[in-house]
Amino acid sequence: MEHRGSCAELEGRPSKRPFTREELQKLFDHADDEVELIEASGKKGWQAAYRDAVMLKMAYSYGLRFNELRHLQTVDFATNPHARRFGKFGVCKVRFGKSRKASPPKPRSVLTVFDWTAGVLEDWLANGRGTLHTLDLFPSERGGLIVESTLLRRFRRYLNELGMPADGLDLHSLRRSYATHLLEGRMGS
């Protein structure tokens, strides 16, 4: 059996956790406020701030890992015939799902469950994505794929500005929150 560290070492590392619903709302509101502040100032960067705000929301809304999120394209959405109220965003087709070692990405489909998801995506496509002619849903300023450090920097800054302890919270906490909140909602009904 491999030694993985003493109990004292493990206790010293904060465990990863999901966001509470209140923390998530504060994060999303702060991200939206940041977009408005940058845009109102006339400075460059509102579009990148908007992209990152939408990326944070979609990571939570579909329970996506960062790599799955960064590879999303406009063609990765479809209508769910059992939930037509979400329009063309009823299903998110994840093409770059986590795979086993040395295996190709594992695709999967995730159903839309939050009523606000389609509106956020529609607005991003109509008003935020800009004129870059790419299928990528969240292109970088130069038209390539976003790197994790770009989103992570903004995410950490927002947590700091909100006074949220970063211990235990990371980008993957959005995915943890998705699973936790769906389970809580199911148990409550």
N, C-alpha and C positions, 0 to 999 in steps of 0.2 A: 504494500500500500504506500502511495506517495505521500510525503509530508507536505501539507499545504499551509503551514503557519500555526503559530500558537493561538490560543483563545484570545489572549491579550491583543495580538495583532489584528484579529478579526473584529474584535470589539472596537478597535480604534478607527476602523473604516466605516463610514456611514453606509447603511444599506440603501440601495436604490429604491425609490418609491414613486407612486403615481402622484399627480397633482390632485388637490381637492377641487371640487367644482368651483369654489370661490377663488382659489388661486388661478385656475384656468381662465376664469372670466376676467380677473384683473390683468393677467398676461395679455389676453386677446384685446382688451380695451386699451391697454397701454400701447400695444403694437399699432392699433388703429390711430390712436392719438398722435403717435410719432409720425405716421404718414401725413396726417393733416398739418402738423407743425412744420415739417420739412417743405411740404407743398406751399403752405402759406408764406414761408420765408423767401420763396423764390429760388432757393438753392437747388442744386442737383441732388439726386439721391432719393427723391420721393418714390420713384418707381421701384428701386431696389428694396426700400423699406416696405413698400406695398407687397412686393413679391414675397418677402420673408414673412410678413404677417399672414399672408394666405398659405404659405408653406407650413407654418406652425399650426394653423387651423386644420389643414388637410391631414397633417401627420396624426392629429388627434381624431378627426372625423372618420378616417378610414383605418386607424390603427397601423400606420405605415412606419417602417424603418426608414432611415434617411436615404439609403441607396434606392429603395423602392420609390420614394418620393421624388428624388432628383431625376429619375428616368421616366416619370410620367409624361405622356404625350396627349395632345388634344384628342387623339383617336382612341384613347384607352378608356373611354366612358361610353355607356350604352343605357338604353331605357330598360328598366325593370318592369316587365308586364304586370307584376303583382303590386307595384307601387308607382304608378304613373305620375303621381304628384311631384316626383323628383325630376320629371322630364328626361332629357338626355344624360343626366348625371345620376341615374338610379343604380348603376353598377360601375365600379371602378375595377378595371382589369389590370392587375399588377403583373407585369412581365418579368421583373427582376427580383422576384422573391428570394428569400434566403434559401440556399441549397446546402446539401451535404458537401463535405470536403471533396474537391476535384470533380464535382458534378456541375452541370449547367444550372443557371437560375431556375427556380421553381415557380412557374406562373400560378396565379390564383385570382379569383374574383371576390370582391368585397361589396356587399350591398350597402347602399346609403341608408342610414338610420336617423340622422339628425335633420330636422326640417330646414335648418339654415344653410346646409352644405351647398345645395344647388345655387342659391342666391349668391353666395360668396364666389363660387366658380364662375357664374355668369358675369358678375361684375368685373372680376379679374380679367376675363377674356375680352370684355367689351371696353374696359377703361384703363386697365393697368398693364397689360402685357406689351403694349406698344406695337411698333411696326416691324419687329423682327419677324422675318419670314421663316419660321421654323415650326416643326410639329411639337417641339418640347414645350411643356406646359409652363415650366419655370426656367426660362433661359437666363444665363448670366448677362451682364451688360454687353459682352462681346459675342453673345449668341451660343456659347458652349454650355456644358452642364455645370451646375453649381457645385462647388466643393464644400464639404461639410464644415470646414473652418469658417467659411463666410457666414453661414446661418448660425453656427455655434457662437461666434463672437457677438452677434446681435442678441441672441438668446440670453447669454450670460450677462450682457449689459442690461437688458431689460429686468432680469431677476435682481440684479444689484440695485437698479433705480427703484424698483418696487420694494426693496428691503426684504426680499424673500431669501431665506437661507439657501444657498446653492447645494448644501450638503444633501446628497441623495437625489437631487434633481438633475436630469440631463435630457438631451433630446429624446432619448428612448422613453423617458417618463411620460411623454405624450401618448405613446403606444400603450404603456402600462395603464394610463388613465382611461383610455378607450375601453380596454378590457374590463377594468375595475368598474367603471361607471355603467357599462352595459350589464354587467353581472348584478350590480346593486339595483339597477332599474328593473331587472327581471325578477329579482327576489322580492322587490317591493310591490310587484303587481299580483 
